[in-house]
Amino acid sequence: MIIYGKQVCFYALEHKEEEIQTVYIAKKGILPQPLFHKYHDKIKFLEPKWAQAMAKGGNHQGILVEMTPFEQTSFAKIKQSDFIVVLDGLTDVGNIGAIVRSAYALGVDAIIASGVNQLNFAAIARTSAGALLDMPFMISDNILDNINELKQVGYRFYGASMDGEAVQGCSFAPKRVLVMGSEDKGLSKKVLSKIDTTVSITMQHAFDSLNVSAAAAILIHRMVYAVK
């Protein structure tokens, strides 16, 4: 896959050396000297117009990196986690990337995406500032089976909902799953039927809701520090 932009590319170059195939440079001096020397044999220089074409019009900032394809984590490995986030029907890579970034920073162990057939992992890597490259992540083709398996090994499920219990008053099981629904539809009916507790964020002013990625960050932070 090809990623672009300084932040995500520098992260990949600093932490994922074994996965780097080619470093494309379209701006002189963009790479710090240590990285330039480290990847000297893998660097190719491009004219800006070709870099723009590779980035499909995106803001490449003078650097693109070709990496090995993103590998999803197996469900068997994800089941070994303590704290999992499920994205129920989310499709916007900006929101997904922001959630991945917050989840990785705050201590989530793994993420499962459901209700989608495929995702643009390069775009999510970019919008997560590289966090996706280190976050166990999988797309589920049968989320109900996954939920049932997780319940069998002791996980409790918490769903984000505007009419749920105030999150600041909740405590959470050691093995826990936070489910975030899409902004337009919320939690799907099939997933909602499996939720043990719905949780909400108390608003101080009359307002509909927070962006899903902002809401996820607040709920994740609470669920990290309020374990029973």
C-alpha positions in Angstrom: 0.0 0.0 0.0 1.1 3.6 -0.6 0.8 6.2 2.2 1.7 9.8 2.0 2.2 12.9 4.2 5.0 13.7 6.6 3.5 12.5 9.8 2.4 9.0 8.8 5.4 8.5 6.5 7.9 9.5 9.2 6.1 7.2 11.7 6.4 4.3 9.3 10.0 5.0 8.5 10.9 5.1 12.1 8.9 2.1 13.3 8.2 -0.2 10.4 11.6 -0.6 8.6 10.9 -4.2 7.6 7.7 -3.3 5.8 9.2 -0.4 3.7 9.6 -1.1 0.0 10.1 2.3 -1.6 10.4 5.9 -0.4 9.3 8.5 -3.0 10.6 12.0 -2.5 9.1 15.0 -4.3 10.5 17.8 -2.1 14.2 18.4 -1.5 15.2 18.1 2.1 12.0 16.6 3.3 13.7 13.7 5.0 15.8 14.2 8.1 19.4 13.1 7.4 19.3 10.0 9.6 16.2 8.7 7.7 17.7 9.7 4.4 20.9 7.6 5.1 18.9 4.7 6.5 16.7 4.3 3.4 19.2 5.6 0.8 18.9 2.5 -1.3 15.1 2.6 -1.3 14.7 6.3 -2.2 13.3 7.4 -5.6 12.9 11.0 -6.5 9.7 12.1 -8.3 8.5 15.2 -10.0 5.7 16.9 -8.0 3.2 16.1 -10.7 3.9 12.4 -10.5 3.7 12.5 -6.7 0.4 14.3 -6.9 -0.9 11.6 -9.3 0.3 8.8 -6.9 -1.5 10.6 -4.0 -4.6 10.9 -6.2 -4.8 14.6 -5.5 -4.1 14.3 -1.8 -1.7 16.5 0.1 1.5 14.4 0.0 3.7 17.1 1.5 6.6 15.9 -0.7 6.8 12.3 0.5 5.1 9.0 -0.2 6.0 5.5 1.1 5.2 2.2 -0.5 4.8 -0.5 2.2 3.7 -4.2 2.3 -0.1 -4.5 2.3 -1.7 -4.0 5.7 -2.4 -7.4 7.4 -5.5 -7.8 9.5 -5.2 -9.4 12.9 -6.9 -12.8 13.4 -10.0 -13.0 15.6 -8.2 -15.7 17.6 -5.6 -13.1 18.6 -8.1 -10.3 19.2 -9.9 -12.6 21.6 -6.9 -12.4 23.9 -7.4 -8.7 24.4 -8.9 -7.0 27.5 -10.4 -3.9 25.8 -11.8 -4.1 22.3 -13.6 -1.4 20.2 -16.2 -2.4 17.6 -17.1 0.0 14.8 -20.6 -0.9 13.8 -21.3 0.4 10.3 -18.7 3.2 10.3 -17.3 3.9 6.8 -15.7 7.3 6.8 -12.0 6.8 6.9 -11.5 10.2 8.6 -13.6 9.1 11.6 -12.2 5.6 11.6 -8.6 7.0 11.5 -9.3 9.4 14.4 -10.8 6.6 16.5 -7.8 4.3 15.8 -5.5 7.2 16.8 -7.3 7.8 20.1 -7.8 4.1 20.8 -4.1 3.4 20.3 -3.0 6.4 22.4 -5.4 5.6 25.3 -4.9 1.9 25.6 -7.4 -0.1 23.5 -6.0 -3.5 22.6 -7.8 -4.1 19.3 -10.5 -2.8 16.9 -13.1 -4.7 14.9 -14.9 -3.1 12.0 -18.3 -4.5 11.1 -21.0 -3.7 8.5 -18.4 -3.0 5.8 -16.9 -5.3 3.2 -13.6 -3.5 2.8 -11.8 -0.4 3.9 -9.0 1.8 2.5 -6.3 0.9 5.0 -3.8 3.3 3.5 -6.2 6.2 4.1 -6.9 5.0 7.6 -3.2 4.8 8.3 -2.8 8.4 7.2 -5.8 9.7 9.2 -4.7 7.8 12.3 -1.2 9.4 12.0 0.3 5.9 11.7 -1.5 4.4 14.7 -3.2 1.8 12.5 0.3 0.3 11.7 0.5 -0.8 15.3 -3.2 -1.4 16.2 -4.6 -4.9 15.9 -7.5 -4.4 13.5 -9.9 -6.7 11.6 -13.0 -6.5 9.4 -15.7 -8.9 10.6 -17.8 -10.7 8.1 -20.1 -12.1 10.8 -20.1 -9.8 13.9 -22.9 -11.7 15.7 -20.8 -14.8 15.7 -17.8 -12.8 17.0 -19.9 -11.2 19.7 -21.3 -14.6 20.8 -17.7 -16.0 21.0 -16.5 -13.0 23.0 -19.5 -13.3 25.4 -18.7 -17.0 25.9 -15.2 -16.1 27.3 -16.5 -13.3 29.6 -16.6 -10.1 27.7 -19.3 -7.5 28.5 -20.6 -5.2 25.8 -21.1 -1.5 26.2 -22.9 0.4 23.4 -22.7 4.2 22.8 -26.2 5.7 22.8 -27.6 9.1 23.6 -30.2 7.6 25.9 -27.7 5.3 27.8 -26.4 5.5 31.3 -24.1 8.5 32.0 -20.6 7.1 31.5 -19.2 9.0 34.4 -21.3 7.0 36.8 -20.4 3.6 35.3 -17.8 1.0 36.1 -16.7 -1.5 33.5 -15.8 -5.2 33.4 -12.1 -6.1 33.0 -12.9 -7.8 29.7 -14.9 -5.2 27.9 -16.1 -4.1 24.4 -17.1 -0.6 23.4 -19.4 -0.5 20.4 -19.7 2.7 18.4 -22.4 3.0 15.8 -22.5 5.2 12.7 -23.3 8.9 13.0 -26.4 8.7 10.9 -28.0 5.4 12.1 -26.4 4.7 15.5 -26.1 1.1 16.6 -27.6 -1.5 14.3 -30.5 -3.5 15.6 -28.7 -6.8 15.4 -25.8 -5.5 17.4 -27.9 -3.5 19.9 -29.7 -6.7 20.8 -26.4 -8.1 22.1 -25.4 -5.0 24.2 -25.3 -5.5 28.0 -25.2 -1.8 28.9 -25.7 1.4 26.8 -23.6 4.4 27.9 -23.8 8.1 27.0 -21.9 11.3 27.5 -23.7 14.0 29.5 -23.9 17.3 27.6 -23.6 20.6 29.5 -25.6 22.5 26.8 -28.5 21.6 24.7 -26.9 20.0 21.7 -27.6 16.9 19.6 -24.3 15.0 19.9 -20.6 14.9 19.5 -18.8 13.7 16.4 -18.4 9.9 16.6 -14.6 10.1 16.9 -14.7 12.7 19.7 -17.4 10.6 21.5 -15.3 7.5 21.1 -12.2 9.2 22.7 -14.2 10.3 25.7 -15.8 6.9 26.3 -12.5 5.0 25.7 -10.7 7.2 28.3 -13.5 6.5 30.8 -13.4 2.8 30.1 -9.7 2.6 30.6 -9.8 4.1 34.1 -13.1 2.9 35.5 -12.6 -0.9 35.5 -14.3 -2.8 38.3 
